[in-house]
Amino acid sequence: MLGFISARQAGLDDPLRLRRAEATRRVLSLELNKDRDVERIHVSGVNALDIEPIEGRYMLSGGSDGVIVIYDLENLSRKPSYTCKALCTVGRSHPDVHRFSVETVQWYPHDTGMFTSSSFDKSLKIWDTNTLQPADVFHFEGTVYSHHMSPVATKHCLIAVGTKSPKVQLCDLKSGSCSHILQGHRQEVLAVSWSSRHEYVLATASADSRVKLWDVRRASGCLTTLDQHNGEKSRASSEAANTAHNGRVNGLCYTNDGLHLLTIGTDDRMRLWNSSTGENTLVNYGKVCNESRKGLKFTTSCGCNPEFAFVPYGSTIAVYTIFTGELITMLRGHYSTVNCCAFQPNFQELYSGSKDCNILAWIPALRESVPDDNSEKSLPQQHLNPAYEDAWSSSDDEG
């Protein structure tokens, strides 16, 4: 690390290298911290989490009982040990609470004055954060599994919605109506995600084993249907033409730069796709256990080298390197199935929600100081994966 600092001071190195190296070190040392807690409000499973991208300070959670909670993640007390407090709650007694399980929550990407929630009660609600009242409500014919607003859009205010219907609904915040429908899937749409690079590009995943990329400006809509075989199928598998997985596809996540798309299916596989060509990169993640019958909410890191994927895996969270497929570690702490996780890129923190009603905070371990006595017994133990020591090495030979 000293090598990075001296090279930065001398102007010999890109300042971003030091930042990436430290961010990577912090992600590799994530652990449950006894000094950090999240106030327990939910009395049933936590299905969805979202941290607002403006300050990275406020977090939304949605529960199986329809309850929505807003937390403040900032340590205002400045004490080493603190609890992230709930600021406000849309509880069971609230007149506009969702009647059934909340499946997705998301902050409005450009300010914290508004957030959205969707539920098995067949509705999508647009909330005013200050009053905790719905500014608008969209109703659908079937169960709502997922919704998403583009994090980069400046020319449209469309919310993509995946429901029990094979049709993808696009709701326009400006007009307050469903502007148009994307047709092409054959079964329910379990996950939707706007590109983090192109504001008009949308990815959708369905129980029909297919993942489709759409340009919502085009009349035909669909750009491509992802093919796990990259067009090199045998005749025997011709019936499975252009399927992304050999099962229901219930998880989607773009990498932070939008150049790649991760998908997860009930075939216990995760795949990485080139988002511009639609090509399966054939990265092997091994078995990625996925028994969810609905959408699976996973996430990726930001600002690291390499970048990581955080995937709910039973009662644990599996941490993979995105481009090599290596399983780095399993984060253990929940007592039941993990449903969702959210990454806080400013401090490289991870938050996870589970069927056990808990939200856990995974915090980078503090650096251990080397004592004056340089004997081997007194040296601090290295907890990081040795494969990544060079990612933040203090070697002066860094090129």
C-alpha positions in Angstrom: 0.0 0.0 0.0 2.9 2.3 0.7 4.1 1.8 -2.9 0.7 3.0 -4.2 0.8 6.1 -1.9 4.4 7.1 -2.8 3.7 6.5 -6.6 0.6 8.7 -6.3 2.5 11.5 -4.5 5.2 11.4 -7.1 2.7 11.7 -9.9 3.9 8.3 -11.3 0.6 6.5 -11.0 -3.1 7.1 -11.6 -4.8 8.1 -8.3 -7.6 5.8 -9.1 -5.3 2.8 -8.7 -4.9 3.4 -5.0 -8.6 3.9 -4.6 -9.4 0.7 -6.5 -6.8 -1.3 -4.5 -8.2 -0.1 -1.2 -11.8 -0.7 -2.3 -10.8 -4.3 -3.3 -9.0 -4.9 0.0 -12.1 -3.8 1.9 -14.5 -6.0 -0.1 -12.2 -9.0 0.4 -12.3 -8.4 4.2 -16.1 -8.1 4.6 -17.4 -9.5 7.8 -20.2 -9.3 10.3 -19.2 -6.5 12.7 -20.3 -6.7 16.3 -20.3 -2.9 16.4 -22.7 -2.4 13.6 -26.4 -3.4 13.7 -29.6 -2.6 11.8 -32.7 -2.0 13.9 -35.0 -4.9 13.6 -38.5 -3.7 12.5 -39.7 -6.4 10.2 -41.6 -9.3 11.8 -41.6 -11.4 8.6 -39.1 -12.0 5.8 -37.1 -9.2 4.2 -37.5 -9.5 0.4 -35.9 -6.3 -1.0 -33.3 -3.7 -0.2 -32.2 -0.5 -2.0 -29.6 2.1 -1.0 -30.1 5.6 -2.6 -27.4 6.5 -5.0 -27.1 10.2 -4.2 -25.5 10.1 -0.8 -25.5 6.4 -0.1 -27.0 7.2 3.3 -30.7 6.0 3.2 -31.8 2.4 2.7 -35.2 1.0 1.8 -36.5 -2.4 2.8 -39.6 -4.3 1.8 -41.1 -7.2 3.8 -43.3 -10.3 3.2 -46.0 -8.6 5.3 -46.2 -5.5 3.0 -44.2 -3.3 5.4 -41.7 -0.8 4.0 -38.9 0.8 6.2 -36.5 3.6 5.6 -33.2 3.4 7.5 -30.4 6.0 8.1 -27.1 4.2 7.6 -25.0 7.2 8.8 -23.3 7.0 12.2 -24.5 10.4 13.6 -23.3 9.5 17.2 -19.7 9.0 15.9 -19.3 6.2 18.4 -17.6 3.0 17.4 -20.7 0.9 18.1 -24.0 2.0 16.7 -27.3 0.8 15.3 -28.7 2.0 11.9 -32.0 3.4 13.0 -35.3 3.2 11.2 -36.4 6.8 10.3 -40.0 5.9 9.3 -42.2 2.9 8.5 -45.1 2.2 6.2 -46.6 -0.3 8.7 -49.6 -2.6 8.8 -51.7 0.2 10.3 -50.9 2.6 7.4 -53.9 3.2 5.2 -51.9 2.7 2.0 -49.7 -0.2 3.0 -49.4 -3.1 0.5 -51.8 -5.8 1.3 -49.3 -8.6 0.4 -45.6 -9.2 0.1 -43.4 -6.4 -1.1 -41.1 -7.8 -3.8 -39.1 -4.8 -5.0 -38.3 -1.4 -3.5 -36.3 1.3 -5.3 -35.3 4.9 -4.7 -35.9 7.4 -7.5 -32.4 7.6 -9.0 -32.0 11.4 -9.0 -33.2 12.4 -5.5 -34.5 10.9 -2.2 -37.8 12.7 -2.3 -39.5 9.7 -4.0 -39.3 5.9 -3.9 -41.2 3.1 -5.5 -42.5 -0.3 -4.3 -44.2 -3.2 -6.0 -46.1 -6.1 -4.4 -47.9 -9.4 -4.8 -51.1 -7.3 -4.3 -50.8 -6.5 -8.1 -49.8 -2.9 -7.6 -46.8 -0.5 -8.1 -46.8 2.5 -5.8 -44.9 5.8 -6.2 -44.3 7.3 -2.7 -43.6 10.8 -1.6 -40.8 10.3 1.0 -41.7 13.4 3.0 -45.3 12.6 3.6 -45.2 8.8 3.2 -48.2 9.0 1.0 -48.6 7.4 -2.5 -48.3 10.1 -5.2 -49.5 7.5 -7.8 -50.5 3.9 -8.0 -50.4 1.5 -11.0 -52.6 -1.6 -10.9 -52.0 -4.8 -12.9 -53.9 -7.9 -13.7 -51.3 -10.3 -12.2 -48.8 -10.6 -9.4 -45.9 -8.1 -9.7 -42.5 -9.8 -9.4 -40.2 -7.0 -10.2 -39.9 -3.4 -11.3 -37.0 -1.1 -12.2 -36.2 2.6 -13.0 -33.2 3.4 -15.2 -30.3 4.7 -13.1 -29.0 6.8 -16.1 -32.1 8.0 -17.9 -32.4 11.7 -18.6 -35.0 11.7 -21.4 -37.6 9.3 -20.1 -39.3 8.4 -16.7 -40.3 4.8 -17.5 -40.6 2.1 -14.9 -40.3 -1.4 -16.3 -42.6 -3.9 -14.6 -42.5 -7.7 -14.7 -45.7 -9.5 -13.7 -47.4 -12.9 -14.0 -48.3 -11.9 -17.5 -45.7 -12.6 -20.3 -46.0 -9.0 -21.4 -43.5 -6.4 -20.0 -45.3 -3.2 -18.9 -43.7 0.2 -19.2 -45.2 2.8 -16.8 -44.6 6.5 -17.5 -44.2 8.6 -14.4 -44.9 11.8 -16.3 -48.2 10.8 -17.8 -49.2 8.4 -14.9 -50.2 5.7 -17.3 -48.8 2.5 -18.8 -47.2 3.9 -22.0 -46.7 0.6 -23.9 -46.1 -3.1 -23.6 -43.2 -5.3 -24.8 -44.4 -8.7 -26.1 -42.2 -11.7 -26.7 -42.0 -13.8 -23.6 -44.2 -16.9 -23.2 -44.4 -17.0 -19.4 -44.3 -14.7 -16.4 -41.5 -12.1 -16.2 -39.6 -12.6 -13.0 -36.9 -9.9 -13.3 -36.3 -6.6 -15.2 -33.3 -4.4 -15.3 -32.5 -1.2 -17.2 -28.9 -0.9 -18.6 -26.6 1.1 -16.5 -25.0 2.4 -19.7 -27.8 3.0 -22.3 -31.0 4.7 -21.0 -33.3 3.0 -23.6 -32.0 -0.6 -23.2 -33.9 -3.0 -21.0 -33.2 -6.6 -20.0 -36.0 -8.9 -19.0 -35.9 -12.5 -17.6 -38.7 -15.0 -17.7 -39.9 -18.4 -16.5 -39.7 -19.4 -20.2 -35.9 -19.7 -19.8 -35.3 -16.7 -21.9 -33.6 -13.4 -21.4 -34.4 -10.6 -23.8 -32.8 -7.3 -24.5 -35.0 -4.5 -25.7 -34.6 -1.0 -27.1 -37.9 0.6 -26.0 -37.7 3.2 -28.8 -38.0 0.5 -31.5 -41.4 -0.6 -32.9 -40.3 -4.2 -32.8 -38.8 -3.7 -29.4 -36.6 -6.8 -28.9 -32.9 -6.4 -29.8 -31.9 -10.0 -29.1 -32.8 -13.1 -27.2 -29.7 -14.4 -25.3 -28.5 -17.8 -26.3 -26.4 -19.8 -23.9 -24.9 -21.8 -26.8 -24.0 -18.7 -28.8 -25.6 -20.3 -31.9 -23.5 -23.5 -31.8 -26.3 -25.9 -30.8 -26.5 -29.5 -31.9 -29.7 -30.7 -33.6 -30.7 -32.4 -30.4 -30.9 -29.1 -28.6 -32.5 -27.2 -31.4 -35.8 -27.1 -29.5 -34.1 -25.0 -26.8 -33.2 -22.3 -29.3 -32.1 -19.1 -27.7 -32.6 -20.0 -24.1 -30.3 -18.3 -21.5 -30.8 -21.1 -18.9 -32.3 -24.6 -18.7 -34.8 -23.4 -16.2 -36.6 -20.3 -15.0 -34.5 -17.2 -15.2 -35.2 -15.2 -12.0 -32.2 -12.9 -11.5 -30.7 -10.0 -13.6 -27.9 -7.6 -12.8 -25.8 -5.3 -15.0 -22.2 -4.6 -14.1 -21.6 -1.1 -12.9 -20.2 0.0 -16.3 -23.1 -1.6 -18.2 -20.8 -3.6 -20.5 -21.9 -7.0 -19.1 -25.0 -8.6 -17.8 -25.2 -11.3 -15.1 -28.2 -13.8 -15.1 -29.2 -16.5 -12.7 -31.6 -19.4 -13.3 -33.2 -22.3 -11.4 -30.8 -24.6 -13.3 -28.3 -23.5 -10.5 -26.2 -21.6 -13.0 -25.0 -18.0 -13.2 -24.0 -16.6 -16.6 -22.1 -13.5 -17.8 -23.1 -11.9 -21.1 -21.5 -9.3 -23.2 -24.4 -6.7 -23.2 -23.6 -5.2 -26.6 -23.1 -8.5 -28.6 -25.3 -10.7 -26.5 -22.5 -13.3 -26.4 -22.3 -15.8 -23.5 -18.7 -15.2 -22.2 -18.7 -18.8 -20.8 -17.4 -17.9 -17.4 -17.9 -20.9 -15.1 -19.2 -20.0 -11.6 -19.8 -23.7 -10.7 -23.1 -24.5 -9.0 -25.0 -21.4 -7.9 -27.8 -22.8 -5.7 -31.1 -21.1 -6.5 -34.3 -22.5 -5.2 -36.3 -19.2 -5.3 -39.7 -19.5 -6.9 -39.7 -15.7 -7.5 -37.2 -13.0 -8.3 -33.7 -13.3 -6.8 -32.1 -10.0 -5.9 -28.3 -10.0 -6.2 -25.8 -7.2 -6.7 -22.3 -6.3 -7.9 -19.4 -4.2 -6.5 -18.3 -0.9 -7.8 -14.8 0.6 -8.1 -12.9 -2.6 -7.4 -10.3 -4.5 -9.4 -11.5 -7.2 -10.0 -15.2 -6.6 -9.6 -17.3 -8.9 -7.4 -20.9 -10.4 -7.5 -22.8 -10.9 -4.2 -25.3 -13.7 -4.7 -27.8 -15.0 -2.1 -27.0 -18.7 -1.7 -29.3 -20.5 0.7 -28.7 -18.9 4.2 -25.3 -17.5 3.0 -24.1 -14.9 0.5 -21.6 -16.2 -2.1 -19.0 -13.7 -3.3 -17.6 -14.4 -6.8 -15.1 -12.6 -9.0 -17.2 -11.6 -12.0 -14.8 -12.2 -14.8 -13.0 -15.4 -13.6 -15.9 -17.1 -11.8 -13.9 -17.8 -8.7 -15.8 -18.3 -5.5 -14.0 -16.0 -3.0 -15.9 -16.6 0.2 -19.3 -17.4 1.7 -20.7 -14.8 4.1 -22.4 -16.6 6.9 -24.6 -15.1 9.6 -28.3 -15.5 8.6 -30.5 -18.2 10.1 -32.7 -18.7 7.1 -32.8 -18.1 3.3 -31.2 -14.8 2.1 -33.6 -13.0 -0.3 -31.7 -9.9 -1.3 -28.5 -7.8 -0.9 -27.5 -4.3 -1.6 -23.9 -2.8 -2.0 -22.9 0.6 -0.6 -20.0 1.6 -2.9 -18.9 4.7 -0.9 -17.7 2.5 2.0 -17.7 -0.9 0.4 -20.4 -2.2 2.8 -22.9 -4.9 2.0 -26.4 -5.2 3.5 -28.5 -8.4 3.2 -32.1 -9.3 4.0 -33.4 -12.7 4.9 -36.4 -14.8 5.6 -35.2 -14.7 9.3 -36.6 -11.1 9.4 -33.0 -9.7 9.9 -31.0 -7.2 7.9 -27.3 -7.8 8.4 -24.5 -5.3 7.8 -21.2 -6.7 6.4 -18.4 -4.3 7.1 -14.8 -4.3 5.9 -12.5 -5.5 8.7 -10.3 -2.8 10.2 -6.6 -3.0 9.4 -4.6 -4.7 12.3 -1.6 -2.7 13.4 1.7 -4.5 13.4 3.1 -4.5 17.0 6.6 -3.3 17.8 7.7 -6.9 18.6 8.4 -8.3 15.1 8.4 -12.0 16.2 6.3 -14.2 14.0 3.9 -15.0 16.8 2.9 -11.4 17.2 2.3 -10.7 13.5 -1.3 -10.2 12.5 -3.0 -13.0 10.8 -3.8 -12.4 7.1 -7.5 -13.1 6.4 -7.6 -12.2 2.8 -7.6 -14.5 -0.1 -3.9 -14.9 -1.0 -4.8 -14.9 -4.7 -5.5 -11.1 -4.3 -2.5 -10.0 -2.2 -1.0 -8.3 -5.2 -4.1 -6.3 -5.8 -3.1 -4.1 -2.8 0.5 -5.1 -2.3 3.0 -2.5 -1.0 5.6 -3.7 -3.4 7.7 -1.0 -5.0 7.8 -3.0 -8.2 4.2 -2.3 -9.1 3.9 -1.5 -12.8 
